[in-house]
Amino acid sequence: MPESLVGPWAKDKLDRLDKYLNAYTTIMRKQSWCSGFAYVDAFAGPGRHEVRHKEGTQRLQNLLFSVATFSQQDEGQSKFIEGSPRIALEIKFPFSWYVFIEKHPARVADLQYLQKEYRETRNIVVRQSDCNGYLLEKLVHNPKIDWASWRAVVFLDPFGMQVPWSTLAALGQTKAIEVFLNFPVGMAIQRLLLRAGQFTAKQREKLDTYFGSPDWYDVLYPVKPNLFGASTVKVEESGQALLNWYRKRLQKAFGHASKAALIRNTKGGHLYYLLLATPKKKGLEIADDILSAGETAE
Ligand SMILES: C[S@@+](CC[C@H](N)C(=O)[O-])C[C@H]1O[C@@H](n2cnc3c(N)ncnc32)[C@H](O)[C@@H]1O
């Protein structure tokens, strides 16, 4: 029984991840100085998802029409897709280690099953945990990992604002970790950023923690003079404005931040941006190429 339902756009995200991971290990396996390179899926999910069809119409059609008709409509569309852990396990040249972190117990059980399935060929660690604590303690500050000779790609694929800036800053400080991340600007963040720009202290604190700075407010709500003094008005294209600002912060923390691919839902709504933060120029060039197909932000 599948553990998770995703929209059809998840395939776009996973195809781009697949391309980047393939390029990464193709290069890293030739680096004789490198002790090893790990893939850390911090929001791993169950490893396989059912693709949600529009408002259940496919299911209804399946009842009303013959199987043949349904198959024809469904042609070229797979009902299930492999999630990011399986994508990473299946690349041509594997990582030295795979770490799958997931909070939800049933999904952890699925990941443990995956671990057994690949036990002969892949080194896999599965952890049920909040990823932020794990990333700091067991990855960034783990005394057994020498970041002078180890490398890692961390995939951050949250539904919402579960990754505070402090986690990204710590990952960037290693100068050895790259982060392929989902910046959930359309999904989670915009819902909090109301037009009027009025926030409670608690709301502000949540956003400050996420962005690692209070400056998001000035980016989104510039003060405009008017007849009666001044007022704050939310900028047009606020998602893009926020992305540009956040990317600059990633550039400072990691060295480079790639172009960002905009992932939309089937109605055209903005869901999130995908981008890479990396200390390596080569990583940037590859990610720019992979993420610039389709709609991007420079
Ligand atoms: C968008 S899904 C991940 C999908 C997966 N990356 C893929 O592409 O197949 C997000 C997952 O993160 C898990 N999750 C949510 N908060 C978490 C946290 N703080 N630490 C670790 N996992 C978390 C959820 O249970 C969910 O399975």
The ligand as an SDF file (V2000), in Angstrom:
LIG
                    3D

 27 29  0  0  0  0  0  0  0  0999 V2000
    7.6690   16.3860    0.3860 C   0  0  0  0  0  0  0  0  0  0  0  0
    7.8170   14.9180    1.3200 S   0  0  0  0  0  0  0  0  0  0  0  0
    9.3310   14.2390    0.7330 C   0  0  0  0  0  0  0  0  0  0  0  0
    9.2630   13.6110   -0.6070 C   0  0  0  0  0  0  0  0  0  0  0  0
   10.5510   12.9630   -1.0350 C   0  0  0  0  0  0  0  0  0  0  0  0
   11.6880   13.8540   -0.9060 N   0  0  0  0  0  0  0  0  0  0  0  0
   10.4450   12.5270   -2.4680 C   0  0  0  0  0  0  0  0  0  0  0  0
   10.7040   13.3300   -3.3630 O   0  0  0  0  0  0  0  0  0  0  0  0
   10.1170   11.3610   -2.6940 O   0  0  0  0  0  0  0  0  0  0  0  0
    8.2930   15.4740    2.9010 C   0  0  0  0  0  0  0  0  0  0  0  0
    8.5320   14.3620    3.9200 C   0  0  0  0  0  0  0  0  0  0  0  0
    9.2210   14.9080    5.0330 O   0  0  0  0  0  0  0  0  0  0  0  0
    8.7220   14.3470    6.2430 C   0  0  0  0  0  0  0  0  0  0  0  0
    9.0300   15.3360    7.2930 N   0  0  0  0  0  0  0  0  0  0  0  0
    8.3170   16.4410    7.6450 C   0  0  0  0  0  0  0  0  0  0  0  0
    8.9760   17.1620    8.5660 N   0  0  0  0  0  0  0  0  0  0  0  0
   10.1510   16.5300    8.7870 C   0  0  0  0  0  0  0  0  0  0  0  0
   11.2900   16.8170    9.5980 C   0  0  0  0  0  0  0  0  0  0  0  0
   11.3260   17.9080   10.3870 N   0  0  0  0  0  0  0  0  0  0  0  0
   12.3380   15.9650    9.5660 N   0  0  0  0  0  0  0  0  0  0  0  0
   12.2990   14.8600    8.7710 C   0  0  0  0  0  0  0  0  0  0  0  0
   11.2450   14.5320    7.9830 N   0  0  0  0  0  0  0  0  0  0  0  0
   10.1900   15.3600    7.9820 C   0  0  0  0  0  0  0  0  0  0  0  0
    7.2540   14.1000    5.9610 C   0  0  0  0  0  0  0  0  0  0  0  0
    6.7630   13.0470    6.7900 O   0  0  0  0  0  0  0  0  0  0  0  0
    7.2820   13.7170    4.4740 C   0  0  0  0  0  0  0  0  0  0  0  0
    7.3620   12.3240    4.2970 O   0  0  0  0  0  0  0  0  0  0  0  0
  1  2  1  0
  2  3  1  0
  2 10  1  0
  3  4  1  0
  4  5  1  0
  5  6  1  0
  5  7  1  0
  7  8  2  0
  7  9  1  0
 10 11  1  0
 11 12  1  0
 11 26  1  0
 12 13  1  0
 13 14  1  0
 13 24  1  0
 14 15  1  0
 14 23  1  0
 15 16  2  0
 16 17  1  0
 17 18  1  0
 17 23  2  0
 18 19  1  0
 18 20  2  0
 20 21  1  0
 21 22  2  0
 22 23  1  0
 24 25  1  0
 24 26  1  0
 26 27  1  0
M  CHG  2   2   1   9  -1
M  END
$$$$
